[in-house]
Amino acid sequence: MKKLQDQVAIVTGAASGIGKGIAWLLASEGATVAIADLAQAAAEATAAEFAAQGLKAMAVAMDVSDEAAVEAGVQAVLAAQGRVDVLVSNAGIQIVHPLHEYPFRDWKKMLAIHLDGAFLTTRACLRPMYAAGRGSIVYIGSVHSKEASVLKAPYVTAKHGLIGLAKVVAKEGAKHGVRANSVCRGFVLTPMVVKLLPVLAA
């Protein structure tokens, strides 16, 4: 039997990049994976790609910075699958500027997606997890969860914050059978990074 047989996982930002890779791994281990992404067409294409490989997946339109969209997305997964066993909070973007020139609107957008998104999806998934007495939440951090880089003030701030959130969820969730961890990955050449390379190299 596969490690995640009959389990249901939600992966945010899963239509491409790191999220897609995580979703594929979970599905290959037997999970039914909800491909949650702001880009609905891309999420549907990824779910269809997985299905063509004999993997179980469904597409869910989700703007992780929007409370109503997150609640509706998680409810759609529960309605279709009856449970949520795993949440991988992965959705993220990158906007780079020197800190002294950083537009406040971009700062707020970065924190909304990275931190508000992690909070909203966590809260929505904790309810069914607590009711079931089990669950696992994984926050996709970064080397920037522990270190800093120039031009990335809100990204570094958010990735540091995810470690704090994971610690709180681990303490609150323990008595309900829910675990929380943060994976602090290194550099990954994703489509998002490729777009930024000319800026970062300047």
N, C-alpha and C positions, 0 to 999 in steps of 0.2 A: 504493500500500500504506500502511496506517495505521502510525503510529510504533511501536506495541507489538504488532503483528500476531503471533499465535502465542506471545506471552509469557504467563507466569503470575505473578500478583501476589497477595500476601496483604496485606490491610488490616485492622488490628485496630481494634475499636470502630467497625465499618463499617455497623452496622445503622441508624444515624441520625447527624444532625449533620454535622460536618466530615468524619468518616470516610466517610459515605455519599456525600458530594459528591466526595471523592477517588476512591472506588471507581468511581463513575459516569464520571468523567473517564478513568480508566485503561481501563475497559471500552469507552468510546466510541472509544478509540484502538486497539482491537483486542485488548486483553488479556483473558484469562480471569481473573476476580477471585474470590478466596476472601473471602467476607464473614465475617470472624472476629469473633465477639461473644459476650459472656457471655449475652446474651438470645437463646437459640436460635430461638425463635419469630419474633422480630423479624428475625434474620438470614435465616431462611427466607423471610419476607415480602419482604425487600429483594431477595433473589436472584430470587424469582418476579417481582417488579416489573421488574427488569433484563431477565429473559428475555422478558417481554411486550413490551419495547422492542427485542428482537432483539439484546440484549447477552448475553455469556457470563459466568455467575457461578455460584458454588456457596456454600452456607451451611456454616459450620464453627462448632460450639460451642466457645468457648475462654475460659477464665478466665486472663488473661495473668499473673496472680500465682501460678498453680499450675503447678509444673514438669511434672507428669505430663500435665495438660490441654494445655499448650503443645506438648509433644513429640507427643502423640496427634493434635493438630490439624494440625501440620505434616506428620506422616506420612500423615494422611488426604488432604491436598492432593497429596502426592507420589504416593500410590497412585492417585488419580483422574486426575491431570494429568501425572505423570511428571517434573515439574521445578518449580523455584521460581526466578523471575528477579528478582522485586522484593518487598521487604518494606517496608510503610509502617507504622511503629510510631506509632499514633495514639491507642490506647485511653487514656482518662483520666477522672477524676472531679474534683469540686471540693467540698471541705469547708472552710468558713470559720469561724475563731475568732480572737480576739485571742491573740497568742503566749503571754502569761502564763497564759492559761486553756486552752490547746490540749490536748485529751485525747491521751495517748500512743497509745491504740489508734487514733485517727483519723490521727495522724502516721504510724504504721506502715502503715495501710491506704493512705494516699496514696502513700507511697514504694513500697509493694509493687506497686501498679498502674502507676505511672508509671515507676519505675526498674527494679524487678525484672522487670516485664513487658517493658520494652525489652531488658534483658539476656537473658531467657529466649527471647524470640522471635528475637533476633539470633543467639544461639548455635545454636538449632535450624535456622535458615535458612542460616547460614554453611556448614554441612557440605555440603549439596547444591550451594550456590553455588561453593564451593571445588572440589568434584569436577568441576563443569562449566566452571570457569575464567572465570566471569562472574557478575555480579549487581549489584544496586543496593539500598541500604538508606537509607530516608528517615525521619528522626525528626521528628515534628511538635512543634516547639518553640513559642515564644510570645514576645511582647514581654517576658514574664517570664523568658525565657532570658538577658536582658541587663539588665533593670530589676527593681524590686521594687514590690509593693503591700501595703498593710496587710491583715491578716486572712488572708493566703495563704502563710504561711511554708513549709509543705511543698511546695506547688505551685511556688513560686518556686525553692526548693531543687532540686526534681526537674527543672524545666525548665533550670536552669543545668547540672545534671548530665548532661542529654542531649547538650549540646554537647561535654562531655568524652568521653562514650562515642563519639560520632560521630567525633571526632578519632582515638581509638584504633583504631576499626574501619577508618577510612580508611588509617591507617598499616599495620595488620596485613593488611588485605585487598588492598592495592595489588598485591602480587606474585601474588595469585590472581585478579586481574581484577575485584575487587569494590570498588565505590565506596560512600561513605557521606556523607550530607549532612543538615543540620538546617535545616528551614524555620521561621523565627521569625516567625510570622504575627501580625497585629494582632487587634483585637477582632472577634469574630464572634458574631452573635446566634443562638446555637444553643439547642435546648430546655434544655440544662443551664444555660446562662446565664440564660435567662428565669426559671427557678425560683429563681435566686439574687438576682435584681434587688431584691426587697423587702429582703433582708438587707443587701446592699451599699449600698442607698440610705438605710438607717436611720441 
